[in-house]
Amino acid sequence: MTKSIRTIVKEKGHVFSAWSNFTDPVAISALAETDFDAIVFDMQHGAHDETSIITAIDRAKSRDKTTIVRIPVNRFDTASRALDFGADAIIAPMINSAEQARKLIEFVKYPPLGQRSFGALQPNTSFGAVGSGNYFSGCNQHVTIFAMIETREAFANLDEILTVQGLDGVFVGPFDFSVGWSGGKEANPSSPEIIEPLTTIAEKARDAHLIAGVYCPNSTFAKRYQSLGYQFMTLSNDKAMIGEAARTILNQMA
């Protein structure tokens, strides 16, 4: 059984995850063969869809990688299907209120926490007999659910969002957050204007005993926000990594 995000955080203090935009099986295998703790498969802005994540999740799990799916905005039904396919965690974008967070939980947690429909395509039998009480409680404990905090509205409602039962963490999208924080003037994840609110998000998540996650465009960004209390960091993405590797090789030939 692959480890949950919570388990990795308890064991290591942090989670370093790869980010997959491409559906190509070879590209997914290349990420899975690294020492990343997990891989995010992006259905919001990446090329992944309900067909590709079945193969992607299987390939990653065959190499003991924890699998995470970022769903499209407000597609909570897609979150349920991703979990049926075997995903270990869900990132839900643009969660701006506690009401939206509760709606998310209805789709991804079994009773009594939510109302997730039972029909697992890839059931995890390590939780117990499929369909038993142990199975449902095991799934609820294992599956890690993140609400993305990306807007001023979400930041204003953060305290209420953090109280939603069944939510396991919050995840910051610094590009969208900087767009909203600046009133549409820039998409700058390194903007000094967002350091204070992003620090506050990590602190409040910790106080609520939830996991704070953030998308990191590079290792410098990741180290900075890890020092501010973030425990779950996604590092760059497959497209950016290919470009960086190509530039590095060419520069070495100069």
Protein Blocks (a to p, Z undefined) as FASTA:
>chain_A
ZZdfklmmmmnopacddddfbfbfklmmmmmmmmbfbdcddfklmmbdfklmmmmmmmmm
mnopacdddddehilmlmmmmmmnopabdcdehiabfklmmmmmmmmpccfkbmcdchif
bdcfknocehiaklmmmmmmmpccddddfbfklmmmmmmmmmpghiabdcddfklmmmmm
nnopaccfkbfklmmmmmmmmmmmmmnopacddddfbfklmmmmmmnopabdcehjfklm
mmmmmmmmmmmmZZ
